[in-house]
Amino acid sequence: MRVSFAGGGTDLPPFIEGLPGRVVGSAIGLRVRALVEPFDRGWVRLEVPVADESTTRRSHEPPSSELAFRLLEAALAHTGVTDGVKLRIDTDVAPGAGLGGSASTAVATLSALRWSVGEVTAEEELAREATTMEREGLSIVCGAQDAIFAACGGLLDLAFGEAGCTRIERITPEKELAAELEAGLLLVDTHVRRVSGEVLGQVDAAAALANVAELVESATEVSAALREGSLARALAGMRRTAMAKVRRAPEASALATELGDKLAGLGVEVIRACGAGGGGHVLVWAPEARHAEILRALGPATVRRPALSAPGVRIEPA
């Protein structure tokens, strides 16, 4: 899965002529696993991590209309692996968490299905296929960054235009900076799950356009800071993105704003809704020395400490 530091949302229209969208972020150590196994000929079995649901159908029968299975059905159709197959999905975090889980599922599933029939697909091509499958096959409004982080892994600087992703650059910050950035990050689970496309569909077009330049500029600032070794400048760029996203969609950032009020005075330097907002996770950055106070203030909340620069998609023996 992934977390973006700055520029999130600019991988989608509206684009400003001469100003490509730009997202800086990192794949994190929360993963989706797709397991492909042979099954009885003439049958397909799907298992998903939503209340441990599963379905078995004959190969010639219509696909399931249940949302939990639609992505897997689309991947089967896309790869042509539509008979005698069992496909199980395991995930560290339930779907709708604001961390790019559906794109990670798409990438993992496509990779596993292709590998099962002896095909190997390049990482960037997997990302393009996953994004196309979500957008065209499922009519989901989604950006391209999620699939790229899932497929390629690492800490990335991405550029976007009308044609999709136009540049993928890896950032390798100094070890001390990378360690301090990672050590300060907390992901607070709101336990509200949502479909990102529905949240994005509610964003006012004029508000989105008005914030594009600021989001892109903040991503540029974070990228430069990470390359130069300036944590303070990177955090400033992250705060700039956070404020722009609140102005872009105040309701989608409501839980992050509420949490910010709760943690006021506890040394939090960045707080922002992950993904499209509207639920999922809230990203918090604070000096590690302040974490104990923050965790006490959060009480029984589920808090994750993400590992940055996680690897992308890979095949492992079952």
TIBAMI-553774 format. One record per residue (C-alpha): residue in one letter; x, y, z. Coordinates in Angstrom, 1 decimal, always signed. Example, Ala and Ser with C-alpha at 12.3 -4.5 7.8 and 13.67 -1.06 7.14 Angstrom:
BEGIN
> residuo:u:v:w
> A:+12.3:-4.5:+7.8
> S:+13.7:-1.1:+7.1
//
This chain:
BEGIN
> residuo:u:v:w
> M:+0.0:+0.0:+0.0
> R:+1.1:+3.6:+0.0
> V:+1.0:+7.0:+1.7
> S:+1.5:+10.2:-0.2
> F:+3.4:+13.1:+1.4
> A:+2.4:+15.9:-1.0
> G:+0.5:+16.5:-4.2
> G:-2.1:+13.8:-3.7
> G:-5.1:+14.4:-6.1
> T:-3.1:+15.9:-8.9
> D:-2.8:+12.5:-10.6
> L:-6.4:+13.2:-11.7
> P:-8.0:+15.9:-13.7
> P:-8.2:+18.9:-13.8
> F:-4.7:+19.5:-15.1
> I:-3.3:+22.9:-15.8
> E:-1.7:+23.4:-19.1
> G:+2.1:+23.5:-18.7
> L:+1.9:+22.3:-15.1
> P:+2.0:+18.5:-14.8
> G:+0.4:+16.9:-11.7
> R:+3.0:+15.8:-9.2
> V:+2.8:+13.3:-6.3
> V:+5.6:+12.5:-3.9
> G:+5.1:+9.5:-1.5
> S:+6.2:+6.1:-0.5
> A:+5.1:+2.5:-0.6
> I:+4.6:+1.3:+2.9
> G:+5.0:-2.1:+4.7
> L:+1.2:-2.9:+4.6
> R:+0.5:-5.5:+2.0
> V:-2.1:-7.3:-0.1
> R:-1.5:-10.9:-1.0
> A:-3.2:-12.7:-3.9
> L:-3.0:-16.5:-3.8
> V:-3.8:-18.4:-7.0
> E:-4.4:-22.2:-6.9
> P:-5.8:-24.8:-9.2
> F:-9.5:-25.6:-8.6
> D:-12.1:-28.0:-10.1
> R:-12.5:-27.7:-13.8
> G:-15.6:-25.7:-14.7
> W:-15.6:-23.8:-11.5
> V:-14.1:-20.5:-10.1
> R:-13.7:-19.8:-6.3
> L:-13.1:-16.4:-4.9
> E:-12.3:-15.5:-1.3
> V:-12.0:-11.9:-0.1
> P:-11.2:-10.4:+3.3
> V:-14.5:-8.7:+3.8
> A:-16.2:-10.6:+6.7
> D:-14.4:-13.7:+5.3
> E:-16.7:-13.8:+2.3
> S:-16.3:-16.3:-0.5
> T:-18.2:-17.4:-3.6
> T:-18.0:-20.4:-5.9
> R:-19.6:-20.4:-9.4
> R:-19.5:-22.4:-12.6
> S:-17.1:-20.9:-15.1
> H:-19.9:-20.1:-17.6
> E:-22.1:-18.4:-15.1
> P:-22.3:-14.5:-14.9
> P:-19.8:-12.9:-12.6
> S:-20.9:-11.8:-9.1
> S:-22.5:-8.4:-8.8
> E:-21.2:-8.0:-5.2
> L:-18.8:-5.1:-4.8
> A:-16.3:-7.3:-2.8
> F:-15.9:-9.6:-5.8
> R:-16.1:-7.3:-8.8
> L:-12.4:-6.4:-8.8
> L:-11.4:-10.0:-8.8
> E:-13.9:-10.9:-11.5
> A:-12.5:-8.1:-13.6
> A:-8.9:-9.4:-13.1
> L:-10.0:-12.9:-14.2
> A:-11.6:-11.5:-17.3
> H:-8.7:-9.2:-18.0
> T:-6.1:-12.1:-17.9
> G:-8.3:-14.8:-19.4
> V:-7.8:-17.1:-16.4
> T:-11.5:-17.9:-16.0
> D:-11.8:-21.6:-15.3
> G:-10.5:-24.1:-12.7
> V:-9.0:-21.4:-10.5
> K:-9.2:-20.5:-6.8
> L:-8.2:-16.9:-6.0
> R:-7.8:-15.8:-2.4
> I:-7.0:-12.3:-1.2
> D:-5.4:-11.5:+2.2
> T:-4.7:-8.0:+3.3
> D:-3.1:-6.3:+6.3
> V:-5.8:-3.6:+6.3
> A:-9.5:-3.8:+5.2
> P:-10.4:-2.2:+1.9
> G:-11.5:+1.5:+1.9
> A:-8.7:+2.5:+4.3
> G:-7.3:+5.4:+2.2
> L:-4.0:+3.7:+1.6
> G:-4.5:+2.5:-2.0
> G:-5.8:-1.0:-1.0
> S:-8.0:-1.6:-4.1
> A:-5.1:-0.7:-6.5
> S:-2.8:-2.9:-4.5
> T:-5.3:-5.7:-4.8
> A:-5.6:-5.1:-8.5
> V:-1.8:-5.2:-9.0
> A:-1.3:-8.3:-6.8
> T:-4.1:-10.2:-8.5
> L:-3.0:-9.4:-12.0
> S:+0.6:-10.3:-11.2
> A:-0.4:-13.6:-9.6
> L:-2.8:-14.6:-12.3
> R:-0.3:-13.9:-15.1
> W:+2.5:-15.7:-13.2
> S:+0.1:-18.7:-12.8
> V:+0.1:-19.1:-16.6
> G:+3.7:-18.4:-17.1
> E:+3.5:-14.8:-18.0
> V:+5.7:-12.0:-16.5
> T:+4.6:-8.4:-16.7
> A:+6.8:-5.4:-16.1
> E:+6.0:-3.3:-13.0
> E:+5.0:-0.2:-14.9
> E:+2.8:-2.2:-17.3
> L:+1.1:-3.9:-14.3
> A:+0.3:-0.4:-12.8
> R:-1.2:+0.7:-16.1
> E:-3.3:-2.4:-16.4
> A:-4.5:-2.1:-12.8
> T:-5.5:+1.5:-13.3
> T:-7.3:+0.8:-16.6
> M:-9.1:-2.2:-15.0
> E:-10.4:+0.0:-12.2
> R:-11.4:+2.9:-14.3
> E:-12.8:+1.2:-17.4
> G:-13.7:-2.2:-16.1
> L:-15.3:-1.1:-12.9
> S:-16.1:+2.6:-13.6
> I:-14.2:+3.6:-10.5
> V:-12.9:+7.2:-10.3
> C:-9.3:+6.7:-9.1
> G:-5.9:+8.2:-9.6
> A:-2.9:+6.3:-11.1
> Q:-0.5:+6.8:-8.2
> D:-1.9:+4.0:-6.0
> A:-1.1:+1.3:-8.6
> I:+2.3:+2.7:-9.3
> F:+3.4:+2.6:-5.7
> A:+1.9:-0.9:-5.4
> A:+3.8:-2.2:-8.5
> C:+7.1:-0.3:-8.2
> G:+7.5:+0.2:-4.5
> G:+10.0:+2.6:-2.9
> L:+9.9:+6.4:-2.3
> L:+8.8:+8.0:-5.6
> D:+8.4:+11.3:-7.3
> L:+5.6:+11.0:-10.0
> A:+4.4:+13.3:-12.7
> F:+1.0:+13.1:-14.4
> G:-0.8:+14.5:-17.4
> E:-3.9:+13.8:-19.4
> A:-2.2:+10.7:-20.8
> G:-1.5:+9.3:-17.3
> C:+1.9:+9.0:-15.5
> T:+4.6:+10.7:-17.5
> R:+7.6:+10.3:-15.1
> I:+8.6:+7.9:-12.3
> E:+11.7:+8.9:-10.3
> R:+13.0:+7.2:-7.3
> I:+14.2:+9.3:-4.4
> T:+16.9:+8.0:-2.1
> P:+17.2:+10.4:+0.8
> E:+20.1:+10.3:+3.3
> K:+19.7:+7.4:+5.8
> E:+19.3:+9.7:+8.8
> L:+16.6:+11.8:+7.1
> A:+14.7:+8.7:+6.0
> A:+14.9:+7.2:+9.4
> E:+13.7:+10.4:+11.2
> L:+10.9:+10.8:+8.7
> E:+9.7:+7.2:+9.2
> A:+10.1:+7.3:+12.9
> G:+7.8:+10.3:+13.2
> L:+4.9:+8.9:+11.1
> L:+1.7:+7.5:+12.6
> L:-1.3:+6.3:+10.7
> V:-4.5:+6.7:+12.8
> D:-7.3:+4.4:+11.7
> T:-10.7:+6.1:+11.7
> H:-12.4:+2.7:+11.2
> V:-14.6:+4.5:+8.6
> R:-14.4:+2.6:+5.3
> R:-15.4:+4.3:+2.0
> V:-15.1:+4.0:-1.8
> S:-12.5:+6.6:-2.9
> G:-14.3:+7.2:-6.2
> E:-17.5:+8.3:-4.3
> V:-15.5:+10.8:-2.2
> L:-13.7:+12.1:-5.3
> G:-17.0:+12.4:-7.1
> Q:-18.2:+14.9:-4.5
> V:-15.2:+17.3:-4.9
> D:-16.2:+20.6:-6.4
> A:-14.5:+21.1:-9.7
> A:-13.8:+24.7:-9.1
> A:-12.2:+24.0:-5.7
> A:-10.1:+21.2:-7.2
> L:-8.8:+23.5:-10.0
> A:-8.0:+26.3:-7.6
> N:-5.8:+24.0:-5.5
> V:-3.9:+22.2:-8.3
> A:-1.0:+24.7:-8.4
> E:-0.5:+24.7:-4.7
> L:-0.6:+20.9:-4.4
> V:+2.0:+20.6:-7.3
> E:+4.2:+23.2:-5.7
> S:+4.1:+21.5:-2.3
> A:+5.1:+18.2:-4.0
> T:+8.0:+20.0:-5.7
> E:+9.1:+21.4:-2.3
> V:+8.9:+18.0:-0.6
> S:+10.9:+16.3:-3.4
> A:+13.6:+18.9:-3.3
> A:+13.8:+18.7:+0.5
> L:+14.1:+14.9:+0.6
> R:+16.9:+15.1:-2.0
> E:+18.7:+17.9:-0.1
> G:+18.3:+16.3:+3.3
> S:+16.0:+18.9:+4.9
> L:+13.4:+17.4:+7.1
> A:+12.1:+20.8:+8.2
> R:+11.5:+21.8:+4.6
> A:+9.9:+18.4:+3.8
> L:+7.4:+18.8:+6.7
> A:+6.6:+22.3:+5.5
> G:+5.7:+21.0:+2.1
> M:+3.6:+18.3:+3.7
> R:+1.7:+20.9:+5.8
> R:+1.1:+22.9:+2.7
> T:-0.5:+19.9:+1.0
> A:-2.6:+19.2:+4.1
> M:-4.0:+22.7:+4.1
> A:-4.7:+22.7:+0.4
> K:-6.6:+19.4:+0.7
> V:-8.8:+20.9:+3.5
> R:-9.6:+23.8:+1.2
> R:-10.2:+21.5:-1.7
> A:-12.7:+19.2:+0.2
> P:-13.5:+20.3:+3.8
> E:-16.0:+17.6:+4.4
> A:-13.6:+14.9:+3.2
> S:-11.0:+16.2:+5.7
> A:-13.4:+16.5:+8.6
> L:-12.1:+13.6:+10.6
> A:-8.5:+14.8:+10.2
> T:-9.5:+18.3:+11.3
> E:-11.3:+16.8:+14.3
> L:-8.3:+14.7:+15.2
> G:-6.0:+17.8:+14.8
> D:-8.1:+19.6:+17.4
> K:-7.8:+16.6:+19.8
> L:-4.1:+16.5:+19.4
> A:-3.5:+20.3:+19.7
> G:-0.4:+21.2:+21.8
> L:+1.1:+17.7:+21.5
> G:+3.8:+18.5:+19.0
> V:+2.0:+17.3:+15.8
> E:+3.6:+19.0:+12.8
> V:+1.6:+17.4:+10.0
> I:-2.0:+16.0:+10.1
> R:-3.9:+15.0:+7.0
> A:-6.5:+12.7:+5.7
> C:-5.0:+9.9:+3.6
> G:-6.2:+9.2:+0.1
> A:-9.4:+10.9:-1.0
> G:-10.4:+11.5:+2.7
> G:-13.9:+10.8:+4.0
> G:-12.6:+8.2:+6.4
> G:-9.8:+5.6:+6.2
> H:-6.6:+6.8:+7.9
> V:-5.2:+10.1:+9.1
> L:-1.5:+10.7:+8.6
> V:+0.2:+12.3:+11.6
> W:+3.8:+13.3:+11.8
> A:+5.3:+14.3:+15.2
> P:+8.8:+14.0:+16.7
> E:+9.1:+10.4:+18.0
> A:+9.6:+11.8:+21.5
> R:+6.0:+13.1:+21.5
> H:+4.4:+9.8:+20.4
> A:+3.7:+8.5:+23.9
> E:+1.6:+11.6:+24.7
> I:-0.1:+11.4:+21.4
> L:-1.0:+7.7:+21.9
> R:-2.4:+8.5:+25.3
> A:-4.6:+11.2:+23.9
> L:-5.8:+8.8:+21.2
> G:-6.9:+6.2:+23.7
> P:-8.0:+2.9:+22.2
> A:-7.6:+4.1:+18.6
> T:-5.8:+1.8:+16.1
> V:-2.5:+3.4:+15.2
> R:-0.1:+2.0:+12.7
> R:+3.6:+2.8:+12.3
> P:+4.3:+2.5:+8.5
> A:+7.7:+1.3:+7.2
> L:+8.6:+3.5:+4.2
> S:+10.3:+2.6:+0.9
> A:+8.6:-0.8:+1.0
> P:+9.2:-3.1:-2.1
> G:+6.7:-3.3:-4.8
> V:+4.9:-6.4:-6.2
> R:+6.7:-9.7:-6.0
> I:+6.0:-13.3:-6.5
> E:+6.5:-15.7:-3.5
> P:+6.2:-19.5:-3.3
> A:+2.8:-20.5:-1.8
//
